[in-house]
Amino acid sequence: MDSSFIKKIEKAKDYAVQPDRIKIKTYLAEFRGDNGNHTITYEGEQWHCDCDYYVGRENCTHVMAMQIMLEGMVSTEAVAS
């Protein structure tokens, strides 16, 4: 491994501990819940989940978990849609 690549690896490690450098614009994830899998999306500062609870209330534990996990990387203005 050449020294240039080693420096890139070190820089990547530095970035990895600075999540405030990252702003997520679009996100798609599969959440493995206790009662099945659910699709979570984030786009245009809007969250969405395909679970039944979310459909009736526009928020759910799956979205809340993602908001906690991605804190600082998604807009603080982001809302469930």
The first five atom37 places (N, CA, C, CB, O) and aatype in JSON, in Angstrom:
{
  "aatype": [12, 3, 15, 15, 13, 9, 11, 11, 9, 6, 11, 0, 11, 3, 18, 0, 19, 5, 14, 3, 1, 9, 11, 9, 11, 16, 18, 10, 0, 6, 13, 1, 7, 3, 2, 7, 2, 8, 16, 9, 16, 18, 6, 7, 6, 5, 17, 8, 4, 3, 4, 3, 18, 18, 19, 7, 1, 6, 2, 4, 16, 8, 19, 12, 0, 12, 5, 9, 12, 10, 6, 7, 12, 19, 15, 16, 6, 0, 19, 0, 15],
  "atom_mask": [
    [1, 1, 1, 1, 1],
    [1, 1, 1, 1, 1],
    [1, 1, 1, 1, 1],
    [1, 1, 1, 1, 1],
    [1, 1, 1, 1, 1],
    [1, 1, 1, 1, 1],
    [1, 1, 1, 1, 1],
    [1, 1, 1, 1, 1],
    [1, 1, 1, 1, 1],
    [1, 1, 1, 1, 1],
    [1, 1, 1, 1, 1],
    [1, 1, 1, 1, 1],
    [1, 1, 1, 1, 1],
    [1, 1, 1, 1, 1],
    [1, 1, 1, 1, 1],
    [1, 1, 1, 1, 1],
    [1, 1, 1, 1, 1],
    [1, 1, 1, 1, 1],
    [1, 1, 1, 1, 1],
    [1, 1, 1, 1, 1],
    [1, 1, 1, 1, 1],
    [1, 1, 1, 1, 1],
    [1, 1, 1, 1, 1],
    [1, 1, 1, 1, 1],
    [1, 1, 1, 1, 1],
    [1, 1, 1, 1, 1],
    [1, 1, 1, 1, 1],
    [1, 1, 1, 1, 1],
    [1, 1, 1, 1, 1],
    [1, 1, 1, 1, 1],
    [1, 1, 1, 1, 1],
    [1, 1, 1, 1, 1],
    [1, 1, 1, 0, 1],
    [1, 1, 1, 1, 1],
    [1, 1, 1, 1, 1],
    [1, 1, 1, 0, 1],
    [1, 1, 1, 1, 1],
    [1, 1, 1, 1, 1],
    [1, 1, 1, 1, 1],
    [1, 1, 1, 1, 1],
    [1, 1, 1, 1, 1],
    [1, 1, 1, 1, 1],
    [1, 1, 1, 1, 1],
    [1, 1, 1, 0, 1],
    [1, 1, 1, 1, 1],
    [1, 1, 1, 1, 1],
    [1, 1, 1, 1, 1],
    [1, 1, 1, 1, 1],
    [1, 1, 1, 1, 1],
    [1, 1, 1, 1, 1],
    [1, 1, 1, 1, 1],
    [1, 1, 1, 1, 1],
    [1, 1, 1, 1, 1],
    [1, 1, 1, 1, 1],
    [1, 1, 1, 1, 1],
    [1, 1, 1, 0, 1],
    [1, 1, 1, 1, 1],
    [1, 1, 1, 1, 1],
    [1, 1, 1, 1, 1],
    [1, 1, 1, 1, 1],
    [1, 1, 1, 1, 1],
    [1, 1, 1, 1, 1],
    [1, 1, 1, 1, 1],
    [1, 1, 1, 1, 1],
    [1, 1, 1, 1, 1],
    [1, 1, 1, 1, 1],
    [1, 1, 1, 1, 1],
    [1, 1, 1, 1, 1],
    [1, 1, 1, 1, 1],
    [1, 1, 1, 1, 1],
    [1, 1, 1, 1, 1],
    [1, 1, 1, 0, 1],
    [1, 1, 1, 1, 1],
    [1, 1, 1, 1, 1],
    [1, 1, 1, 1, 1],
    [1, 1, 1, 1, 1],
    [1, 1, 1, 1, 1],
    [1, 1, 1, 1, 1],
    [1, 1, 1, 1, 1],
    [1, 1, 1, 1, 1],
    [1, 1, 1, 1, 1]
  ],
  "atom_positions": [
    [[0.86, -1.17, 0.0], [0.0, 0.0, 0.0], [0.91, 1.23, 0.0], [-0.98, 0.0, 1.23], [1.83, 1.33, 0.8]],
    [[0.62, 2.17, -0.91], [1.5, 3.34, -0.97], [1.12, 4.38, 0.07], [1.44, 3.96, -2.37], [0.02, 4.34, 0.63]],
    [[2.03, 5.31, 0.33], [1.83, 6.3, 1.4], [0.65, 7.22, 1.11], [3.09, 7.13, 1.59], [-0.02, 7.68, 2.04]],
    [[0.38, 7.49, -0.16], [-0.76, 8.34, -0.52], [-2.07, 7.69, -0.09], [-0.77, 8.61, -2.04], [-2.95, 8.36, 0.46]],
    [[-2.19, 6.39, -0.33], [-3.41, 5.68, 0.05], [-3.54, 5.58, 1.56], [-3.42, 4.28, -0.57], [-4.65, 5.68, 2.1]],
    [[-2.45, 5.39, 2.25], [-2.46, 5.34, 3.72], [-2.96, 6.67, 4.28], [-1.05, 5.02, 4.27], [-3.73, 6.69, 5.24]],
    [[-2.54, 7.78, 3.68], [-3.01, 9.11, 4.12], [-4.51, 9.26, 3.88], [-2.24, 10.23, 3.39], [-5.21, 9.87, 4.69]],
    [[-5.0, 8.71, 2.77], [-6.44, 8.77, 2.48], [-7.23, 7.97, 3.52], [-6.73, 8.23, 1.05], [-8.31, 8.4, 3.94]],
    [[-6.71, 6.84, 3.93], [-7.37, 6.03, 4.95], [-7.43, 6.8, 6.27], [-6.64, 4.68, 5.15], [-8.46, 6.8, 6.94]],
    [[-6.35, 7.45, 6.64], [-6.32, 8.24, 7.88], [-7.31, 9.4, 7.8], [-4.9, 8.77, 8.14], [-7.99, 9.71, 8.78]],
    [[-7.39, 10.06, 6.64], [-8.33, 11.16, 6.47], [-9.77, 10.65, 6.58], [-8.11, 11.86, 5.1], [-10.62, 11.3, 7.18]],
    [[-10.04, 9.49, 6.0], [-11.37, 8.89, 6.1], [-11.74, 8.61, 7.55], [-11.44, 7.59, 5.27], [-12.88, 8.83, 7.96]],
    [[-10.79, 8.12, 8.33], [-11.03, 7.86, 9.75], [-11.34, 9.16, 10.49], [-9.82, 7.17, 10.39], [-12.2, 9.18, 11.37]],
    [[-10.64, 10.24, 10.15], [-10.92, 11.54, 10.75], [-12.34, 11.99, 10.41], [-9.9, 12.6, 10.27], [-13.07, 12.45, 11.29]],
    [[-12.73, 11.87, 9.15], [-14.08, 12.24, 8.72], [-15.14, 11.42, 9.45], [-14.22, 12.06, 7.21], [-16.2, 11.94, 9.81]],
    [[-14.87, 10.14, 9.65], [-15.85, 9.24, 10.25], [-16.25, 9.64, 11.67], [-15.31, 7.83, 10.26], [-17.34, 9.3, 12.11]],
    [[-15.39, 10.34, 12.37], [-15.71, 10.77, 13.74], [-16.21, 12.22, 13.77], [-14.49, 10.63, 14.64], [-16.3, 12.82, 14.83]],
    [[-16.53, 12.76, 12.59], [-17.06, 14.12, 12.48], [-18.37, 14.11, 11.68], [-16.01, 15.06, 11.81], [-18.41, 14.63, 10.57]],
    [[-19.42, 13.52, 12.24], [-20.67, 13.41, 11.47], [-21.28, 14.75, 11.08], [-21.67, 12.63, 12.26], [-22.11, 14.81, 10.18]],
    [[-20.87, 15.83, 11.75], [-21.4, 17.14, 11.39], [-20.93, 17.59, 10.01], [-20.99, 18.17, 12.44], [-21.46, 18.56, 9.47]],
    [[-19.96, 16.93, 9.43], [-19.5, 17.23, 8.08], [-20.46, 16.69, 7.02], [-18.1, 16.64, 7.85], [-20.39, 17.09, 5.85]],
    [[-21.36, 15.81, 7.42], [-22.24, 15.13, 6.47], [-23.66, 15.63, 6.62], [-22.18, 13.6, 6.66], [-24.19, 15.7, 7.73]],
    [[-24.28, 15.99, 5.51], [-25.7, 16.33, 5.48], [-26.36, 15.4, 4.48], [-25.93, 17.84, 5.09], [-26.06, 15.44, 3.28]],
    [[-27.24, 14.56, 4.96], [-27.93, 13.6, 4.11], [-29.1, 14.3, 3.43], [-28.41, 12.37, 4.92], [-29.91, 14.95, 4.09]],
    [[-29.17, 14.16, 2.12], [-30.24, 14.78, 1.33], [-31.34, 13.77, 1.01], [-29.67, 15.37, 0.03], [-32.53, 14.11, 1.06]],
    [[-30.96, 12.55, 0.67], [-31.9, 11.49, 0.32], [-31.44, 10.21, 0.98], [-32.02, 11.32, -1.22], [-30.25, 9.91, 1.02]],
    [[-32.4, 9.44, 1.51], [-32.05, 8.25, 2.26], [-33.13, 7.2, 2.06], [-31.86, 8.56, 3.78], [-34.32, 7.52, 2.1]],
    [[-32.74, 5.97, 1.84], [-33.67, 4.85, 1.73], [-33.09, 3.7, 2.53], [-33.91, 4.44, 0.23], [-31.94, 3.31, 2.33]],
    [[-33.87, 3.16, 3.44], [-33.37, 2.07, 4.28], [-34.47, 1.05, 4.52], [-32.84, 2.62, 5.62], [-35.66, 1.37, 4.5]],
    [[-34.06, -0.18, 4.75], [-34.98, -1.21, 5.2], [-34.74, -1.41, 6.68], [-34.8, -2.54, 4.39], [-33.62, -1.7, 7.1]],
    [[-35.78, -1.27, 7.46], [-35.71, -1.41, 8.91], [-36.29, -2.77, 9.27], [-36.48, -0.25, 9.64], [-37.44, -3.06, 8.95]],
    [[-35.52, -3.6, 9.94], [-36.0, -4.91, 10.37], [-36.64, -4.76, 11.74], [-34.85, -5.96, 10.41], [-35.96, -4.79, 12.76]],
    [[-37.94, -4.61, 11.76], [-38.68, -4.45, 13.01], [-39.05, -5.8, 13.61], [0.0, 0.0, 0.0], [-38.85, -6.84, 13.0]],
    [[-39.6, -5.76, 14.81], [-40.01, -6.98, 15.5], [-41.16, -7.69, 14.77], [-40.42, -6.66, 16.93], [-41.3, -8.91, 14.86]],
    [[-41.99, -6.91, 14.06], [-43.16, -7.48, 13.39], [-43.03, -7.49, 11.87], [-44.4, -6.7, 13.77], [-44.03, -7.65, 11.17]],
    [[-41.84, -7.33, 11.36], [-41.62, -7.34, 9.92], [-40.68, -6.22, 9.5], [0.0, 0.0, 0.0], [-40.27, -5.39, 10.31]],
    [[-40.36, -6.23, 8.23], [-39.47, -5.21, 7.68], [-40.27, -4.02, 7.18], [-38.61, -5.79, 6.55], [-41.4, -4.17, 6.71]],
    [[-39.67, -2.83, 7.27], [-40.33, -1.61, 6.83], [-39.35, -0.77, 6.04], [-40.88, -0.81, 8.03], [-38.15, -0.76, 6.3]],
    [[-39.88, -0.05, 5.05], [-39.07, 0.85, 4.25], [-39.17, 2.25, 4.82], [-39.5, 0.82, 2.76], [-40.27, 2.79, 4.99]],
    [[-38.02, 2.85, 5.11], [-37.93, 4.21, 5.64], [-37.3, 5.07, 4.54], [-37.09, 4.28, 6.99], [-36.29, 4.68, 3.95]],
    [[-37.89, 6.23, 4.27], [-37.3, 7.15, 3.31], [-37.16, 8.54, 3.92], [-38.14, 7.22, 2.02], [-37.92, 8.92, 4.82]],
    [[-36.18, 9.26, 3.42], [-35.96, 10.66, 3.8], [-35.61, 11.39, 2.52], [-34.82, 10.81, 4.91], [-34.62, 11.07, 1.86]],
    [[-36.41, 12.37, 2.17], [-36.16, 13.14, 0.96], [-36.82, 14.5, 1.09], [-36.67, 12.4, -0.31], [-37.96, 14.61, 1.55]],
    [[-36.11, 15.53, 0.7], [-36.66, 16.88, 0.79], [-37.05, 17.25, 2.2], [0.0, 0.0, 0.0], [-38.06, 17.92, 2.42]],
    [[-36.24, 16.82, 3.16], [-36.48, 17.08, 4.59], [-37.79, 16.47, 5.08], [-36.48, 18.57, 4.85], [-38.39, 16.97, 6.04]],
    [[-38.24, 15.4, 4.44], [-39.46, 14.7, 4.82], [-39.15, 13.23, 5.07], [-40.54, 14.85, 3.71], [-38.48, 12.59, 4.26]],
    [[-39.62, 12.7, 6.19], [-39.49, 11.29, 6.52], [-40.77, 10.56, 6.12], [-39.21, 11.1, 8.04], [-41.84, 11.16, 6.06]],
    [[-40.64, 9.27, 5.83], [-41.81, 8.43, 5.56], [-41.48, 6.98, 5.93], [-42.24, 8.53, 4.06], [-40.35, 6.53, 5.75]],
    [[-42.46, 6.27, 6.45], [-42.33, 4.84, 6.75], [-43.59, 4.13, 6.24], [-42.13, 4.59, 8.3], [-44.68, 4.71, 6.25]],
    [[-43.43, 2.9, 5.79], [-44.58, 2.17, 5.26], [-45.32, 1.33, 6.31], [-44.13, 1.27, 4.15], [-46.18, 0.53, 5.96]],
    [[-44.99, 1.5, 7.6], [-45.69, 0.72, 8.64], [-47.09, 1.29, 8.89], [-44.87, 0.71, 9.95], [-47.35, 2.46, 8.62]],
    [[-47.98, 0.45, 9.41], [-49.36, 0.85, 9.67], [-49.46, 1.99, 10.67], [-50.16, -0.34, 10.17], [-50.29, 2.88, 10.5]],
    [[-48.64, 1.97, 11.7], [-48.68, 3.02, 12.72], [-48.38, 4.38, 12.1], [-47.68, 2.71, 13.86], [-49.05, 5.36, 12.4]],
    [[-47.37, 4.43, 11.23], [-46.99, 5.69, 10.59], [-48.12, 6.24, 9.73], [-45.73, 5.49, 9.74], [-48.38, 7.44, 9.73]],
    [[-48.79, 5.36, 9.0], [-49.85, 5.79, 8.1], [-50.92, 6.59, 8.84], [-50.48, 4.58, 7.4], [-51.41, 7.58, 8.3]],
    [[-51.28, 6.19, 10.03], [-52.31, 6.88, 10.79], [-51.84, 8.07, 11.6], [0.0, 0.0, 0.0], [-52.65, 8.92, 11.97]],
    [[-50.53, 8.15, 11.87], [-50.04, 9.19, 12.79], [-48.91, 10.05, 12.24], [-49.59, 8.55, 14.05], [-48.52, 11.03, 12.87]],
    [[-48.38, 9.67, 11.08], [-47.27, 10.39, 10.45], [-46.01, 10.44, 11.3], [-47.7, 11.79, 10.12], [-45.21, 11.37, 11.18]],
    [[-45.84, 9.45, 12.17], [-44.6, 9.24, 12.91], [-44.64, 7.83, 13.48], [-44.42, 10.32, 14.05], [-45.72, 7.27, 13.69]],
    [[-43.48, 7.26, 13.74], [-43.43, 5.9, 14.28], [-42.06, 5.66, 14.9], [-43.72, 4.85, 13.16], [-41.15, 6.48, 14.78]],
    [[-41.93, 4.52, 15.57], [-40.66, 4.2, 16.22], [-39.53, 4.02, 15.21], [-40.81, 2.94, 17.05], [-38.37, 4.3, 15.52]],
    [[-39.86, 3.56, 14.01], [-38.83, 3.34, 12.99], [-38.21, 4.68, 12.56], [-39.42, 2.61, 11.76], [-36.99, 4.81, 12.47]],
    [[-39.08, 5.67, 12.29], [-38.59, 7.0, 11.9], [-37.86, 7.64, 13.07], [-39.77, 7.91, 11.45], [-36.8, 8.24, 12.89]],
    [[-38.41, 7.54, 14.28], [-37.75, 8.13, 15.44], [-36.36, 7.53, 15.65], [-38.6, 7.95, 16.7], [-35.42, 8.25, 15.98]],
    [[-36.23, 6.22, 15.47], [-34.92, 5.57, 15.61], [-33.94, 6.11, 14.59], [-35.05, 4.04, 15.47], [-32.78, 6.36, 14.91]],
    [[-34.39, 6.29, 13.35], [-33.51, 6.81, 12.3], [-33.11, 8.26, 12.6], [-34.19, 6.72, 10.92], [-31.97, 8.65, 12.37]],
    [[-34.05, 9.05, 13.11], [-33.73, 10.44, 13.47], [-32.66, 10.48, 14.55], [-35.0, 11.18, 13.95], [-31.76, 11.33, 14.5]],
    [[-32.74, 9.58, 15.52], [-31.73, 9.53, 16.58], [-30.39, 9.09, 16.0], [-32.17, 8.56, 17.71], [-29.36, 9.7, 16.29]],
    [[-30.4, 8.04, 15.18], [-29.16, 7.53, 14.6], [-28.47, 8.54, 13.69], [-29.45, 6.26, 13.81], [-27.24, 8.6, 13.65]],
    [[-29.26, 9.33, 12.98], [-28.7, 10.27, 12.0], [-28.65, 11.7, 12.51], [-29.5, 10.21, 10.72], [-28.46, 12.63, 11.73]],
    [[-28.83, 11.88, 13.8], [-28.82, 13.22, 14.39], [-27.57, 13.98, 13.96], [-28.9, 13.14, 15.93], [-26.45, 13.47, 14.06]],
    [[-27.79, 15.18, 13.49], [-26.69, 16.01, 13.02], [-26.4, 15.84, 11.54], [0.0, 0.0, 0.0], [-25.73, 16.68, 10.93]],
    [[-26.9, 14.75, 10.94], [-26.65, 14.5, 9.52], [-27.88, 14.78, 8.66], [-26.2, 13.08, 9.32], [-27.77, 14.82, 7.44]],
    [[-29.03, 14.96, 9.3], [-30.24, 15.37, 8.58], [-30.68, 16.71, 9.14], [-31.38, 14.3, 8.71], [-30.3, 17.08, 10.25]],
    [[-31.45, 17.42, 8.38], [-31.89, 18.75, 8.78], [-32.67, 18.7, 10.09], [-32.76, 19.37, 7.68], [-33.46, 17.79, 10.32]],
    [[-32.44, 19.67, 10.95], [-33.21, 19.76, 12.2], [-34.64, 20.19, 11.89], [-32.55, 20.74, 13.19], [-35.52, 20.07, 12.75]],
    [[-34.87, 20.68, 10.68], [-36.21, 21.08, 10.25], [-36.99, 19.9, 9.7], [-36.12, 22.18, 9.2], [-38.18, 20.03, 9.42]],
    [[-36.35, 18.76, 9.54], [-36.99, 17.6, 8.93], [-38.18, 17.15, 9.75], [-35.98, 16.45, 8.78], [-38.13, 17.1, 10.98]],
    [[-39.25, 16.82, 9.05], [-40.47, 16.37, 9.7], [-40.94, 15.08, 9.05], [-41.57, 17.46, 9.64], [-40.54, 14.74, 7.94]],
    [[-41.8, 14.39, 9.75], [-42.44, 13.22, 9.16], [-43.52, 13.72, 8.22], [-43.02, 12.27, 10.25], [-44.16, 14.73, 8.49]],
    [[-43.73, 13.01, 7.12], [-44.76, 13.45, 6.15], [-45.84, 12.41, 6.02], [-44.14, 13.72, 4.79], [-46.78, 12.6, 5.26]]
  ]
}
